[in-house]
Amino acid sequence: SNFPLLAQAFFVRCLPLSPKNQAMPTTHIEAQEGEIADTVIMPGDPKRARWIAETFLKDSKQVTDVRGICGFTGSYKGKRISVMATGMGVPSMGIYATELIKDYKCKNLIRIGTCGTVRHDVKLKDIVAAQGASSDSQVNRIRFKGYEYATICDFSLLLTLTETAKEKGIPLGERTESTSAEEAAKPHLQVGNVFTSDFFYHPDERVNPLMKQYNVKAVEMEAYSLYGCAAEYGAKALAILTVSDQIEEGLHMTPQERQSTLNTMCELALDTAAKVAGANA
């Protein structure tokens, strides 16, 4: 009977591969060596990845499309940049971040996406830079041998982002009593902690009050995983998020608002990426 051989093959295929044993193409990325830049913009949505490549990159080329998760490489302001979708959630981000760093030697990973907030001082259309990421996930506790690991972004990427925002006239920080009405109406770049959740529909009703109490700026589903992978494998990472949902106030961006506001975030991320990218196009 061939059953033992078939069972063995199935078992081997289902075993998690050690990153040390990978080679290009990897299990989830079919790009060849040299086809992915050292700096990568990482939206969750594959359609958004394609839109960014077609809208902002010069001479973009699709380099991978395994399971519909596509990636592109081109140039932006003279620098070689890649855009790679990640799918949704901690495990999916972990797969792509690991393979990009370990196998494709990527140095700078910048996640862009949308988020929700429960804080009244964080407004719809604001952009949140995740200085750190708390979570209900256990992946980094497992990664850190049972100890608590503080997942934080790379400071140099964060500094470059804030400097770029100032150059673009994006207000930085929280609104105060002295903020003019005109300035207050503009989307702000806010920097702080976010909460990465394994749940989109969270079963624990205590979570939102905790996030307000501890000044957590936003809730999303990937930054905690990205920062853990970057720390383990030696890369720089930053998550930049547009607030699309004001959870406590029941406010949500319209499709038109999402498009125009995401343009601002994408250009901010790409301008930041161009400043840190290592190779000319």
C-alpha positions, 0 to 999 in steps of 0.5 A: 500500500502507498498509504504510509508514503502518502501520509508521510508526505502529507505530514512533512508538508504540514510541518512548519518550516524552519526559516533557516531551511528556506530558499528562494522562492519560499513556500509563500513568495515566488519572487527570485533572488534580487526581485524584492527591494530592501525596503517594503511597504506592506498593506494587508489587502492584495488589491491595495498592494496592486493599486499602490504599485500602479499608482505610485511606483515607476516601472513596477513589476509583479514578482509574486502572486502565491495564493493571491497575495501579490507583491510588486517592485518598482521605483519611487523618487529614484529609490527601489521599493517593493509593495507586498500584501500580507493578508489579515491577522497575526499568523499571516503577517508572521509568515510574510515578515519572516520570509521577507527578512530571512530569505529576501534580506529585507531591511525595512518593513513598513506596514500600512493599513486601517484601524479603529479607535475607542479614544475620543481624542483620536479622530476619524482620518487621523494617522496613527504610528504604532510606537508599540503594540500590545496584544491578546496574541501569545506569539511573542510570548512563545517567541520570547521563551515565556517572558513578556516582550515589549514590541516596539517599532524602530526609532529611526523609521519613526523619526523619519516618518515624523520629520516627513509628516512635518515637511508635508504639513501634517499636524503632529500629536494630539489636539489641545485647547489651543489648537485652532478649529482649522488645524483641528479639522485636519487629519493628525499624525498621532504616535503611541501604543496600539492593540493588535487583536486576534479577534475582529469581533472581540468576545471580551467587553472589557477590552475597549474600556482598558484601551481607553484607560491605558491610552491605547491609540488604535486597535488593529491586527498585525503590528504586534506580529510584525514587530516581533518578527523584526526583532527576532530576525534583525530588521527595522519595522514600523506600522502606520495606520489610518483611523477608519472607524471611531468605535465608541462614537459609531463613526466610519469613513465612507468609501470616498473618504477611505480612498482620499485619506489612504492616499495621504497615508500611502504617500507618507509611507512611501516618502519615508521609505524612499528616505531609508531605502538602501539602493537607487533604482 
